[in-house]
Amino acid sequence: MEERFDTAQISKVIDQALLYQCACPAQVCRAIFELRELHQYQLNCANDTANDRLVHETIARAAARSHELMEECLAKILTLEQWDMATLTMPASLRKKPAKTI
């Protein structure tokens, strides 16, 4: 499965999105991580029967296709929101004052 964004890049988007209370990019990033985990799990499943292999291969292929779509989605929303694509820095216009901790 190809990865357009590496783990560090996705984590950076999540960190900024959570810090500045902009949840949508973080939700997409979490979905990407979950699809990666699902794909890897299916590839690592050790099953004896051909049917089980086919089940896991089917799930792995679907996860890979879904992953590709979600990475395309992330790239598009970051572009639409005008994130700096070289550094994956959130634009100042989206930054909200972080919530005060009690």
GUGUMI-775508 format. One record per atom (N, C-alpha, C, CB): residue number from 1; residue in one letter; atom name; x, y, z. Coordinates in Angstrom, 3 decimals. Glycine has a CB too. Layout:
N
+-----+----+----+----------+----------+----------+
|   i | aa | at |       c1 |       c2 |       c3 |
+-----+----+----+----------+----------+----------+
| NUM |  A | CA |        X |        Y |        Z |
...
+-----+----+----+----------+----------+----------+
END
This chain:
102
+-----+----+----+----------+----------+----------+
|   i | aa | at |       c1 |       c2 |       c3 |
+-----+----+----+----------+----------+----------+
|   1 |  M |  N |    0.855 |   -1.172 |    0.000 |
|   1 |  M | CA |    0.000 |    0.000 |    0.000 |
|   1 |  M |  C |    0.900 |    1.234 |    0.000 |
|   1 |  M | CB |   -0.972 |   -0.001 |    1.230 |
|   2 |  E |  N |    0.666 |    2.099 |   -0.952 |
|   2 |  E | CA |    1.467 |    3.315 |   -1.038 |
|   2 |  E |  C |    0.966 |    4.356 |   -0.045 |
|   2 |  E | CB |    1.437 |    3.881 |   -2.466 |
|   3 |  E |  N |    1.910 |    5.156 |    0.455 |
|   3 |  E | CA |    1.572 |    6.202 |    1.409 |
|   3 |  E |  C |    2.033 |    7.547 |    0.857 |
|   3 |  E | CB |    2.214 |    5.923 |    2.795 |
|   4 |  R |  N |    1.095 |    8.434 |    0.667 |
|   4 |  R | CA |    1.392 |    9.786 |    0.192 |
|   4 |  R |  C |    1.929 |   10.645 |    1.331 |
|   4 |  R | CB |    0.134 |   10.435 |   -0.420 |
|   5 |  F |  N |    1.414 |   10.408 |    2.532 |
|   5 |  F | CA |    1.834 |   11.125 |    3.738 |
|   5 |  F |  C |    2.437 |   10.111 |    4.699 |
|   5 |  F | CB |    0.632 |   11.891 |    4.404 |
|   6 |  D |  N |    3.599 |   10.435 |    5.280 |
|   6 |  D | CA |    4.182 |    9.503 |    6.241 |
|   6 |  D |  C |    3.587 |    9.750 |    7.631 |
|   6 |  D | CB |    5.727 |    9.646 |    6.275 |
|   7 |  T |  N |    3.936 |    8.879 |    8.555 |
|   7 |  T | CA |    3.381 |    8.945 |    9.912 |
|   7 |  T |  C |    3.657 |   10.283 |   10.580 |
|   7 |  T | CB |    3.948 |    7.826 |   10.766 |
|   8 |  A |  N |    4.863 |   10.807 |   10.430 |
|   8 |  A | CA |    5.220 |   12.082 |   11.055 |
|   8 |  A |  C |    4.387 |   13.230 |   10.486 |
|   8 |  A | CB |    6.714 |   12.370 |   10.861 |
|   9 |  Q |  N |    4.151 |   13.213 |    9.183 |
|   9 |  Q | CA |    3.351 |   14.271 |    8.569 |
|   9 |  Q |  C |    1.910 |   14.229 |    9.060 |
|   9 |  Q | CB |    3.389 |   14.151 |    7.046 |
|  10 |  I |  N |    1.349 |   13.048 |    9.107 |
|  10 |  I | CA |   -0.033 |   12.926 |    9.573 |
|  10 |  I |  C |   -0.139 |   13.320 |   11.043 |
|  10 |  I | CB |   -0.550 |   11.489 |    9.368 |
|  11 |  S |  N |    0.834 |   12.921 |   11.835 |
|  11 |  S | CA |    0.835 |   13.292 |   13.254 |
|  11 |  S |  C |    0.930 |   14.802 |   13.427 |
|  11 |  S | CB |    1.996 |   12.607 |   13.987 |
|  12 |  K |  N |    1.701 |   15.454 |   12.571 |
|  12 |  K | CA |    1.828 |   16.915 |   12.650 |
|  12 |  K |  C |    0.492 |   17.590 |   12.362 |
|  12 |  K | CB |    2.898 |   17.419 |   11.664 |
|  13 |  V |  N |   -0.221 |   17.108 |   11.363 |
|  13 |  V | CA |   -1.536 |   17.674 |   11.053 |
|  13 |  V |  C |   -2.483 |   17.468 |   12.232 |
|  13 |  V | CB |   -2.122 |   17.031 |    9.769 |
|  14 |  I |  N |   -2.482 |   16.275 |   12.793 |
|  14 |  I | CA |   -3.344 |   15.992 |   13.950 |
|  14 |  I |  C |   -3.004 |   16.915 |   15.113 |
|  14 |  I | CB |   -3.204 |   14.517 |   14.387 |
|  15 |  D |  N |   -1.721 |   17.057 |   15.420 |
|  15 |  D | CA |   -1.306 |   17.901 |   16.547 |
|  15 |  D |  C |   -1.790 |   19.342 |   16.380 |
|  15 |  D | CB |    0.221 |   17.880 |   16.691 |
|  16 |  Q |  N |   -1.616 |   19.895 |   15.182 |
|  16 |  Q | CA |   -2.053 |   21.277 |   14.953 |
|  16 |  Q |  C |   -3.574 |   21.395 |   14.984 |
|  16 |  Q | CB |   -1.520 |   21.787 |   13.612 |
|  17 |  A |  N |   -4.230 |   20.420 |   14.385 |
|  17 |  A | CA |   -5.691 |   20.453 |   14.346 |
|  17 |  A |  C |   -6.269 |   20.410 |   15.760 |
|  17 |  A | CB |   -6.235 |   19.278 |   13.512 |
|  18 |  L |  N |   -5.668 |   19.604 |   16.613 |
|  18 |  L | CA |   -6.155 |   19.517 |   17.995 |
|  18 |  L |  C |   -5.799 |   20.771 |   18.785 |
|  18 |  L | CB |   -5.575 |   18.280 |   18.690 |
|  19 |  L |  N |   -4.598 |   21.291 |   18.596 |
|  19 |  L | CA |   -4.163 |   22.492 |   19.307 |
|  19 |  L |  C |   -5.039 |   23.682 |   18.968 |
|  19 |  L | CB |   -2.713 |   22.808 |   18.978 |
|  20 |  Y |  N |   -5.374 |   23.810 |   17.700 |
|  20 |  Y | CA |   -6.138 |   24.972 |   17.254 |
|  20 |  Y |  C |   -7.632 |   24.675 |   17.087 |
|  20 |  Y | CB |   -5.573 |   25.479 |   15.948 |
|  21 |  Q |  N |   -8.082 |   23.550 |   17.595 |
|  21 |  Q | CA |   -9.493 |   23.183 |   17.600 |
|  21 |  Q |  C |  -10.106 |   23.181 |   16.195 |
|  21 |  Q | CB |  -10.263 |   24.132 |   18.492 |
|  22 |  C |  N |   -9.409 |   22.541 |   15.281 |
|  22 |  C | CA |   -9.881 |   22.386 |   13.909 |
|  22 |  C |  C |   -9.914 |   20.876 |   13.641 |
|  22 |  C | CB |   -8.949 |   23.162 |   12.862 |
|  23 |  A |  N |  -11.026 |   20.244 |   14.005 |
|  23 |  A | CA |  -11.083 |   18.784 |   14.098 |
|  23 |  A |  C |  -11.138 |   18.047 |   12.764 |
|  23 |  A | CB |  -12.262 |   18.400 |   14.894 |
|  24 |  C |  N |  -11.626 |   18.657 |   11.723 |
|  24 |  C | CA |  -11.851 |   17.914 |   10.472 |
|  24 |  C |  C |  -10.584 |   17.290 |    9.883 |
|  24 |  C | CB |  -12.465 |   18.831 |    9.449 |
|  25 |  P |  N |   -9.491 |   18.031 |    9.729 |
|  25 |  P | CA |   -8.284 |   17.377 |    9.207 |
|  25 |  P |  C |   -7.806 |   16.237 |   10.119 |
|  25 |  P | CB |   -7.161 |   18.408 |    9.037 |
|  26 |  A |  N |   -7.952 |   16.400 |   11.410 |
|  26 |  A | CA |   -7.532 |   15.364 |   12.352 |
|  26 |  A |  C |   -8.374 |   14.105 |   12.189 |
|  26 |  A | CB |   -7.627 |   15.879 |   13.793 |
|  27 |  Q |  N |   -9.660 |   14.263 |   11.937 |
|  27 |  Q | CA |  -10.531 |   13.097 |   11.732 |
|  27 |  Q |  C |  -10.111 |   12.317 |   10.490 |
|  27 |  Q | CB |  -12.005 |   13.538 |   11.605 |
|  28 |  V |  N |   -9.782 |   13.019 |    9.436 |
|  28 |  V | CA |   -9.326 |   12.351 |    8.214 |
|  28 |  V |  C |   -8.008 |   11.631 |    8.486 |
|  28 |  V | CB |   -9.161 |   13.372 |    7.050 |
|  29 |  C |  N |   -7.110 |   12.270 |    9.213 |
|  29 |  C | CA |   -5.818 |   11.654 |    9.547 |
|  29 |  C |  C |   -6.002 |   10.397 |   10.389 |
|  29 |  C | CB |   -4.926 |   12.655 |   10.294 |
|  30 |  R |  N |   -6.904 |   10.444 |   11.352 |
|  30 |  R | CA |   -7.162 |    9.258 |   12.182 |
|  30 |  R |  C |   -7.707 |    8.116 |   11.333 |
|  30 |  R | CB |   -8.153 |    9.593 |   13.317 |
|  31 |  A |  N |   -8.571 |    8.441 |   10.384 |
|  31 |  A | CA |   -9.113 |    7.409 |    9.486 |
|  31 |  A |  C |   -7.988 |    6.789 |    8.658 |
|  31 |  A | CB |  -10.202 |    8.008 |    8.551 |
|  32 |  I |  N |   -7.045 |    7.594 |    8.219 |
|  32 |  I | CA |   -5.896 |    7.083 |    7.452 |
|  32 |  I |  C |   -5.094 |    6.115 |    8.315 |
|  32 |  I | CB |   -4.987 |    8.252 |    6.959 |
|  33 |  F |  N |   -4.814 |    6.507 |    9.558 |
|  33 |  F | CA |   -4.074 |    5.608 |   10.454 |
|  33 |  F |  C |   -4.828 |    4.296 |   10.668 |
|  33 |  F | CB |   -3.820 |    6.293 |   11.808 |
|  34 |  E |  N |   -6.136 |    4.374 |   10.869 |
|  34 |  E | CA |   -6.922 |    3.159 |   11.098 |
|  34 |  E |  C |   -6.929 |    2.255 |    9.863 |
|  34 |  E | CB |   -8.359 |    3.523 |   11.488 |
|  35 |  L |  N |   -6.996 |    2.842 |    8.685 |
|  35 |  L | CA |   -6.956 |    2.042 |    7.460 |
|  35 |  L |  C |   -5.602 |    1.366 |    7.295 |
|  35 |  L | CB |   -7.261 |    2.915 |    6.239 |
|  36 |  R |  N |   -4.538 |    2.057 |    7.684 |
|  36 |  R | CA |   -3.201 |    1.443 |    7.629 |
|  36 |  R |  C |   -3.117 |    0.255 |    8.575 |
|  36 |  R | CB |   -2.111 |    2.477 |    7.981 |
|  37 |  E |  N |   -3.670 |    0.427 |    9.768 |
|  37 |  E | CA |   -3.663 |   -0.672 |   10.738 |
|  37 |  E |  C |   -4.496 |   -1.847 |   10.236 |
|  37 |  E | CB |   -4.193 |   -0.193 |   12.099 |
|  38 |  L |  N |   -5.665 |   -1.575 |    9.694 |
|  38 |  L | CA |   -6.524 |   -2.622 |    9.163 |
|  38 |  L |  C |   -5.816 |   -3.373 |    8.036 |
|  38 |  L | CB |   -7.851 |   -2.028 |    8.662 |
|  39 |  H |  N |   -5.214 |   -2.649 |    7.134 |
|  39 |  H | CA |   -4.504 |   -3.259 |    6.003 |
|  39 |  H |  C |   -3.376 |   -4.160 |    6.502 |
|  39 |  H | CB |   -3.939 |   -2.169 |    5.061 |
|  40 |  Q |  N |   -2.568 |   -3.632 |    7.423 |
|  40 |  Q | CA |   -1.444 |   -4.418 |    7.946 |
|  40 |  Q |  C |   -1.935 |   -5.653 |    8.692 |
|  40 |  Q | CB |   -0.574 |   -3.559 |    8.873 |
|  41 |  Y |  N |   -2.982 |   -5.510 |    9.464 |
|  41 |  Y | CA |   -3.547 |   -6.645 |   10.192 |
|  41 |  Y |  C |   -3.963 |   -7.742 |    9.225 |
|  41 |  Y | CB |   -4.749 |   -6.202 |   11.043 |
|  42 |  Q |  N |   -4.651 |   -7.359 |    8.156 |
|  42 |  Q | CA |   -5.117 |   -8.353 |    7.189 |
|  42 |  Q |  C |   -3.957 |   -9.048 |    6.497 |
|  42 |  Q | CB |   -6.018 |   -7.700 |    6.152 |
|  43 |  L |  N |   -2.903 |   -8.306 |    6.201 |
|  43 |  L | CA |   -1.730 |   -8.919 |    5.566 |
|  43 |  L |  C |   -1.036 |   -9.903 |    6.501 |
|  43 |  L | CB |   -0.740 |   -7.839 |    5.124 |
|  44 |  N |  N |   -1.101 |   -9.632 |    7.791 |
|  44 |  N | CA |   -0.404 |  -10.472 |    8.774 |
|  44 |  N |  C |   -1.233 |  -11.648 |    9.278 |
|  44 |  N | CB |    0.014 |   -9.633 |    9.944 |
|  45 |  C |  N |   -2.505 |  -11.674 |    8.932 |
|  45 |  C | CA |   -3.347 |  -12.780 |    9.404 |
|  45 |  C |  C |   -2.836 |  -14.112 |    8.847 |
|  45 |  C | CB |   -4.826 |  -12.555 |    8.990 |
|  46 |  A |  N |   -2.673 |  -15.041 |    9.740 |
|  46 |  A | CA |   -2.206 |  -16.370 |    9.322 |
|  46 |  A |  C |   -3.380 |  -17.330 |    9.403 |
|  46 |  A | CB |   -1.009 |  -16.871 |   10.211 |
|  47 |  N |  N |   -3.925 |  -17.673 |    8.272 |
|  47 |  N | CA |   -5.056 |  -18.592 |    8.219 |
|  47 |  N |  C |   -4.734 |  -19.729 |    7.265 |
|  47 |  N | CB |   -6.348 |  -17.860 |    7.784 |
|  48 |  D |  N |   -5.270 |  -20.891 |    7.576 |
|  48 |  D | CA |   -4.935 |  -22.097 |    6.835 |
|  48 |  D |  C |   -5.738 |  -22.311 |    5.555 |
|  48 |  D | CB |   -5.117 |  -23.264 |    7.711 |
|  49 |  T |  N |   -6.962 |  -21.894 |    5.540 |
|  49 |  T | CA |   -7.801 |  -22.244 |    4.395 |
|  49 |  T |  C |   -7.764 |  -21.175 |    3.316 |
|  49 |  T | CB |   -9.231 |  -22.467 |    4.843 |
|  50 |  A |  N |   -8.030 |  -21.589 |    2.086 |
|  50 |  A | CA |   -8.072 |  -20.652 |    0.960 |
|  50 |  A |  C |   -9.163 |  -19.618 |    1.171 |
|  50 |  A | CB |   -8.300 |  -21.401 |   -0.364 |
|  51 |  N |  N |  -10.291 |  -20.025 |    1.737 |
|  51 |  N | CA |  -11.378 |  -19.093 |    1.992 |
|  51 |  N |  C |  -10.935 |  -17.978 |    2.931 |
|  51 |  N | CB |  -12.580 |  -19.828 |    2.577 |
|  52 |  D |  N |  -10.241 |  -18.340 |    4.013 |
|  52 |  D | CA |   -9.760 |  -17.321 |    4.946 |
|  52 |  D |  C |   -8.795 |  -16.369 |    4.255 |
|  52 |  D | CB |   -9.082 |  -17.975 |    6.156 |
|  53 |  R |  N |   -7.892 |  -16.901 |    3.441 |
|  53 |  R | CA |   -6.951 |  -16.047 |    2.711 |
|  53 |  R |  C |   -7.695 |  -15.076 |    1.809 |
|  53 |  R | CB |   -5.978 |  -16.898 |    1.881 |
|  54 |  L |  N |   -8.709 |  -15.587 |    1.128 |
|  54 |  L | CA |   -9.484 |  -14.726 |    0.230 |
|  54 |  L |  C |  -10.213 |  -13.627 |    0.996 |
|  54 |  L | CB |  -10.491 |  -15.559 |   -0.564 |
|  55 |  V |  N |  -10.717 |  -13.972 |    2.164 |
|  55 |  V | CA |  -11.390 |  -12.977 |    3.000 |
|  55 |  V |  C |  -10.414 |  -11.861 |    3.369 |
|  55 |  V | CB |  -11.972 |  -13.636 |    4.279 |
|  56 |  H |  N |   -9.238 |  -12.246 |    3.859 |
|  56 |  H | CA |   -8.257 |  -11.253 |    4.295 |
|  56 |  H |  C |   -7.698 |  -10.448 |    3.132 |
|  56 |  H | CB |   -7.125 |  -11.931 |    5.036 |
|  57 |  E |  N |   -7.496 |  -11.095 |    1.993 |
|  57 |  E | CA |   -7.031 |  -10.373 |    0.809 |
|  57 |  E |  C |   -8.079 |   -9.377 |    0.339 |
|  57 |  E | CB |   -6.688 |  -11.353 |   -0.320 |
|  58 |  T |  N |   -9.346 |   -9.758 |    0.414 |
|  58 |  T | CA |  -10.435 |   -8.865 |    0.010 |
|  58 |  T |  C |  -10.484 |   -7.638 |    0.913 |
|  58 |  T | CB |  -11.786 |   -9.605 |    0.045 |
|  59 |  I |  N |  -10.381 |   -7.872 |    2.206 |
|  59 |  I | CA |  -10.390 |   -6.756 |    3.163 |
|  59 |  I |  C |   -9.168 |   -5.870 |    2.951 |
|  59 |  I | CB |  -10.425 |   -7.283 |    4.622 |
|  60 |  A |  N |   -8.009 |   -6.463 |    2.747 |
|  60 |  A | CA |   -6.773 |   -5.692 |    2.537 |
|  60 |  A |  C |   -6.875 |   -4.816 |    1.289 |
|  60 |  A | CB |   -5.561 |   -6.641 |    2.416 |
|  61 |  R |  N |   -7.426 |   -5.373 |    0.206 |
|  61 |  R | CA |   -7.580 |   -4.579 |   -1.025 |
|  61 |  R |  C |   -8.544 |   -3.406 |   -0.802 |
|  61 |  R | CB |   -8.091 |   -5.474 |   -2.186 |
|  62 |  A |  N |   -9.634 |   -3.669 |   -0.111 |
|  62 |  A | CA |  -10.605 |   -2.602 |    0.165 |
|  62 |  A |  C |   -9.982 |   -1.525 |    1.057 |
|  62 |  A | CB |  -11.874 |   -3.182 |    0.836 |
|  63 |  A |  N |   -9.213 |   -1.937 |    2.043 |
|  63 |  A | CA |   -8.545 |   -0.975 |    2.922 |
|  63 |  A |  C |   -7.551 |   -0.130 |    2.132 |
|  63 |  A | CB |   -7.828 |   -1.703 |    4.077 |
|  64 |  A |  N |   -6.826 |   -0.752 |    1.218 |
|  64 |  A | CA |   -5.850 |   -0.022 |    0.405 |
|  64 |  A |  C |   -6.548 |    1.008 |   -0.491 |
|  64 |  A | CB |   -5.023 |   -1.004 |   -0.455 |
|  65 |  R |  N |   -7.665 |    0.616 |   -1.096 |
|  65 |  R | CA |   -8.411 |    1.559 |   -1.945 |
|  65 |  R |  C |   -8.975 |    2.710 |   -1.108 |
|  65 |  R | CB |   -9.559 |    0.830 |   -2.692 |
|  66 |  S |  N |   -9.514 |    2.374 |    0.049 |
|  66 |  S | CA |  -10.069 |    3.395 |    0.932 |
|  66 |  S |  C |   -8.969 |    4.345 |    1.417 |
|  66 |  S | CB |  -10.779 |    2.739 |    2.133 |
|  67 |  H |  N |   -7.814 |    3.788 |    1.720 |
|  67 |  H | CA |   -6.671 |    4.579 |    2.167 |
|  67 |  H |  C |   -6.266 |    5.587 |    1.096 |
|  67 |  H | CB |   -5.484 |    3.664 |    2.514 |
|  68 |  E |  N |   -6.216 |    5.126 |   -0.132 |
|  68 |  E | CA |   -5.851 |    6.018 |   -1.238 |
|  68 |  E |  C |   -6.842 |    7.180 |   -1.348 |
|  68 |  E | CB |   -5.800 |    5.234 |   -2.568 |
|  69 |  L |  N |   -8.132 |    6.880 |   -1.228 |
|  69 |  L | CA |   -9.158 |    7.924 |   -1.285 |
|  69 |  L |  C |   -9.030 |    8.920 |   -0.129 |
|  69 |  L | CB |  -10.548 |    7.293 |   -1.270 |
|  70 |  M |  N |   -8.761 |    8.418 |    1.058 |
|  70 |  M | CA |   -8.643 |    9.306 |    2.220 |
|  70 |  M |  C |   -7.385 |   10.165 |    2.141 |
|  70 |  M | CB |   -8.634 |    8.489 |    3.514 |
|  71 |  E |  N |   -6.298 |    9.628 |    1.598 |
|  71 |  E | CA |   -5.108 |   10.461 |    1.423 |
|  71 |  E |  C |   -5.365 |   11.543 |    0.372 |
|  71 |  E | CB |   -3.892 |    9.594 |    1.016 |
|  72 |  E |  N |   -6.100 |   11.203 |   -0.679 |
|  72 |  E | CA |   -6.479 |   12.220 |   -1.673 |
|  72 |  E |  C |   -7.356 |   13.283 |   -1.012 |
|  72 |  E | CB |   -7.227 |   11.569 |   -2.879 |
|  73 |  C |  N |   -8.266 |   12.853 |   -0.174 |
|  73 |  C | CA |   -9.137 |   13.769 |    0.554 |
|  73 |  C |  C |   -8.310 |   14.703 |    1.435 |
|  73 |  C | CB |  -10.153 |   12.986 |    1.407 |
|  74 |  L |  N |   -7.353 |   14.152 |    2.171 |
|  74 |  L | CA |   -6.509 |   14.968 |    3.036 |
|  74 |  L |  C |   -5.751 |   16.004 |    2.220 |
|  74 |  L | CB |   -5.530 |   14.088 |    3.821 |
|  75 |  A |  N |   -5.154 |   15.590 |    1.120 |
|  75 |  A | CA |   -4.410 |   16.529 |    0.273 |
|  75 |  A |  C |   -5.321 |   17.648 |   -0.219 |
|  75 |  A | CB |   -3.779 |   15.795 |   -0.925 |
|  76 |  K |  N |   -6.533 |   17.298 |   -0.601 |
|  76 |  K | CA |   -7.466 |   18.301 |   -1.120 |
|  76 |  K |  C |   -7.905 |   19.278 |   -0.026 |
|  76 |  K | CB |   -8.694 |   17.615 |   -1.732 |
|  77 |  I |  N |   -8.243 |   18.760 |    1.164 |
|  77 |  I | CA |   -8.696 |   19.693 |    2.208 |
|  77 |  I |  C |   -7.552 |   20.583 |    2.689 |
|  77 |  I | CB |   -9.292 |   18.919 |    3.398 |
|  78 |  L |  N |   -6.332 |   20.049 |    2.752 |
|  78 |  L | CA |   -5.204 |   20.883 |    3.150 |
|  78 |  L |  C |   -4.957 |   21.978 |    2.118 |
|  78 |  L | CB |   -3.941 |   20.029 |    3.334 |
|  79 |  T |  N |   -5.148 |   21.644 |    0.851 |
|  79 |  T | CA |   -5.007 |   22.644 |   -0.215 |
|  79 |  T |  C |   -6.134 |   23.666 |   -0.130 |
|  79 |  T | CB |   -5.003 |   21.966 |   -1.607 |
|  80 |  L |  N |   -7.371 |   23.200 |    0.026 |
|  80 |  L | CA |   -8.515 |   24.104 |    0.129 |
|  80 |  L |  C |   -8.391 |   25.053 |    1.318 |
|  80 |  L | CB |   -9.801 |   23.304 |    0.242 |
|  81 |  E |  N |   -7.874 |   24.534 |    2.430 |
|  81 |  E | CA |   -7.717 |   25.359 |    3.636 |
|  81 |  E |  C |   -6.427 |   26.175 |    3.613 |
|  81 |  E | CB |   -7.741 |   24.477 |    4.879 |
|  82 |  Q |  N |   -5.627 |   25.984 |    2.583 |
|  82 |  Q | CA |   -4.379 |   26.726 |    2.359 |
|  82 |  Q |  C |   -3.297 |   26.447 |    3.402 |
|  82 |  Q | CB |   -4.669 |   28.199 |    2.340 |
|  83 |  W |  N |   -3.178 |   25.161 |    3.775 |
|  83 |  W | CA |   -2.061 |   24.759 |    4.613 |
|  83 |  W |  C |   -0.790 |   24.876 |    3.780 |
|  83 |  W | CB |   -2.251 |   23.303 |    5.166 |
|  84 |  D |  N |    0.338 |   25.094 |    4.427 |
|  84 |  D | CA |    1.634 |   25.081 |    3.738 |
|  84 |  D |  C |    1.963 |   23.614 |    3.473 |
|  84 |  D | CB |    2.780 |   25.799 |    4.595 |
|  85 |  M |  N |    1.913 |   23.202 |    2.221 |
|  85 |  M | CA |    2.104 |   21.790 |    1.885 |
|  85 |  M |  C |    3.553 |   21.332 |    2.056 |
|  85 |  M | CB |    1.659 |   21.539 |    0.460 |
|  86 |  A |  N |    4.498 |   22.239 |    2.048 |
|  86 |  A | CA |    5.900 |   21.858 |    2.251 |
|  86 |  A |  C |    6.170 |   21.528 |    3.713 |
|  86 |  A | CB |    6.836 |   22.983 |    1.784 |
|  87 |  T |  N |    5.546 |   22.291 |    4.613 |
|  87 |  T | CA |    5.799 |   22.097 |    6.044 |
|  87 |  T |  C |    4.605 |   21.507 |    6.783 |
|  87 |  T | CB |    6.182 |   23.409 |    6.679 |
|  88 |  L |  N |    3.469 |   21.426 |    6.085 |
|  88 |  L | CA |    2.197 |   21.002 |    6.682 |
|  88 |  L |  C |    1.856 |   21.842 |    7.917 |
|  88 |  L | CB |    2.255 |   19.512 |    7.061 |
|  89 |  T |  N |    1.993 |   23.144 |    7.743 |
|  89 |  T | CA |    1.656 |   24.100 |    8.789 |
|  89 |  T |  C |    0.290 |   24.702 |    8.490 |
|  89 |  T | CB |    2.737 |   25.209 |    8.901 |
|  90 |  M |  N |   -0.545 |   24.729 |    9.507 |
|  90 |  M | CA |   -1.884 |   25.289 |    9.383 |
|  90 |  M |  C |   -1.781 |   26.796 |    9.160 |
|  90 |  M | CB |   -2.737 |   24.974 |   10.643 |
|  91 |  P |  N |   -2.602 |   27.337 |    8.260 |
|  91 |  P | CA |   -2.561 |   28.783 |    8.035 |
|  91 |  P |  C |   -3.101 |   29.550 |    9.245 |
|  91 |  P | CB |   -3.366 |   29.147 |    6.778 |
|  92 |  A |  N |   -2.582 |   30.745 |    9.428 |
|  92 |  A | CA |   -2.992 |   31.576 |   10.563 |
|  92 |  A |  C |   -4.493 |   31.831 |   10.563 |
|  92 |  A | CB |   -2.244 |   32.902 |   10.543 |
|  93 |  S |  N |   -5.092 |   31.893 |    9.380 |
|  93 |  S | CA |   -6.531 |   32.179 |    9.299 |
|  93 |  S |  C |   -7.391 |   31.085 |    9.936 |
|  93 |  S | CB |   -6.939 |   32.357 |    7.847 |
|  94 |  L |  N |   -6.864 |   29.874 |   10.072 |
|  94 |  L | CA |   -7.616 |   28.773 |   10.680 |
|  94 |  L |  C |   -7.325 |   28.593 |   12.167 |
|  94 |  L | CB |   -7.310 |   27.490 |    9.957 |
|  95 |  R |  N |   -6.286 |   29.232 |   12.623 |
|  95 |  R | CA |   -5.898 |   29.042 |   14.027 |
|  95 |  R |  C |   -6.861 |   29.802 |   14.938 |
|  95 |  R | CB |   -4.434 |   29.517 |   14.267 |
|  96 |  K |  N |   -7.422 |   29.065 |   15.848 |
|  96 |  K | CA |   -8.292 |   29.656 |   16.848 |
|  96 |  K |  C |   -7.518 |   29.638 |   18.165 |
|  96 |  K | CB |   -9.669 |   28.882 |   16.962 |
|  97 |  K |  N |   -7.933 |   30.472 |   19.047 |
|  97 |  K | CA |   -7.284 |   30.518 |   20.348 |
|  97 |  K |  C |   -7.505 |   29.180 |   21.042 |
|  97 |  K | CB |   -7.830 |   31.697 |   21.212 |
|  98 |  P |  N |   -6.429 |   28.517 |   21.467 |
|  98 |  P | CA |   -6.590 |   27.238 |   22.158 |
|  98 |  P |  C |   -7.438 |   27.384 |   23.414 |
|  98 |  P | CB |   -5.227 |   26.657 |   22.516 |
|  99 |  A |  N |   -8.162 |   26.337 |   23.726 |
|  99 |  A | CA |   -9.002 |   26.352 |   24.928 |
|  99 |  A |  C |   -8.145 |   26.461 |   26.174 |
|  99 |  A | CB |   -9.877 |   25.091 |   24.997 |
| 100 |  K |  N |   -8.637 |   27.201 |   27.148 |
| 100 |  K | CA |   -7.916 |   27.347 |   28.420 |
| 100 |  K |  C |   -8.088 |   26.070 |   29.225 |
| 100 |  K | CB |   -8.428 |   28.587 |   29.230 |
| 101 |  T |  N |   -7.022 |   25.669 |   29.870 |
| 101 |  T | CA |   -7.120 |   24.505 |   30.736 |
| 101 |  T |  C |   -7.476 |   24.976 |   32.136 |
| 101 |  T | CB |   -5.795 |   23.688 |   30.739 |
| 102 |  I |  N |   -8.247 |   24.155 |   32.799 |
| 102 |  I | CA |   -8.692 |   24.516 |   34.155 |
| 102 |  I |  C |   -7.789 |   23.874 |   35.170 |
| 102 |  I | CB |  -10.155 |   24.091 |   34.399 |
+-----+----+----+----------+----------+----------+
END
